[in-house]
Amino acid sequence: LRMPAPALLKRDWQKDHVYLVQFPRMGCIPTASPFALKLETWLRLCKIPYTNVSNEFTKMSEKGQIPFIELNGRHYADSVHIIDVLKHEFKKDPEALLNPLEKAQLIAFRALIEDGIFWAIPYNRSRNTKWIAGDKGFSGHFHGVKKILFEKIMVPKCIKNMKAKCHAQGIGRHNQLEVEKMTKDQFDSLEDFIGTKSFFFGEIPTTLDITAFGHIQQFLHTPMASDELKNHLEQKCPNLTKMVNRLKDEFWPDWDEACSKLSLATTMDGPEEAAAAAAESH
């Protein structure tokens, strides 16, 4: 039997407006979750109206995940499922023009990213932890005793949980060099696939590009156990790196503001509103 969905966080919701629930902002990247960064960027790509809602470090989806959304009084979890729901509800599909082979490639490379490359992120974060409670992390959200409790209790608990998940998945049983070698090979596969194209399937970004964006930016902007993977992306995967930075420039004109303000108070219809908000802040 399916368990009842959690109570809505946004009870005074507006029709056909997405409420995106995710972790609060970080000091070095809008969100520490590659799946949340993917989903928020996808909403901007498709110009779907949304409002960010903080999970206050405690509220998770019915499946125990972040991010999740609330739409028209219903709760939806898991970024892949959420995007399928949004495609149906808003009649917007970045993959509409792909042929069957390209759609199969999208699913295969999405798995490489979300079931492969992803695991190098918690692996590295569980080995380089101090920044998470510092200026590049979540320190701006806490003061006084709460800041101490976050640093001394919540962060170690989170790290312990990440290590346990990495060990259960298998990547946690490898050493740093082995993980970096596997991840570099996966980066190289994406580099070979994009080639000289602007995006994976040509001149128009799809959900695969947005998925890569959400993950690759974690390696480019958040501290890792070493700089090896960031350096590899910039030196050995120039086309992949250019692509994700092109998406950042187009859909995140408010990137620096999102990091510096450490606020989730973002409500917009698309990148135009983000650009306007960024311009007004200078």
Salt bridges, closest charged atoms under 4 A:
ASP12 OD1 - LYS10 NZ 3.39
GLU40 OE2 - ARG25 NH2 3.07
GLU40 OE2 - ARG44 NH2 3.57
GLU56 OE1 - LYS59 NZ 2.74
GLU62 OE2 - ARG2 NH2 2.94
ASP93 OD1 - LYS87 NZ 3.41
GLU95 OE1 - LYS87 NZ 2.51
GLU114 OE2 - LYS38 NZ 2.66
GLU178 OE1 - HIS174 ND1 3.58
ASP185 OD2 - LYS181 NZ 2.75
ASP188 OD1 - HIS232 NE2 2.80
GLU228 OE2 - LYS184 NZ 2.64
ASP254 OD1 - ARG44 NH1 2.75
GLU257 OE2 - LYS261 NZ 3.35
GLU272 OE2 - LYS47 NZ 3.24
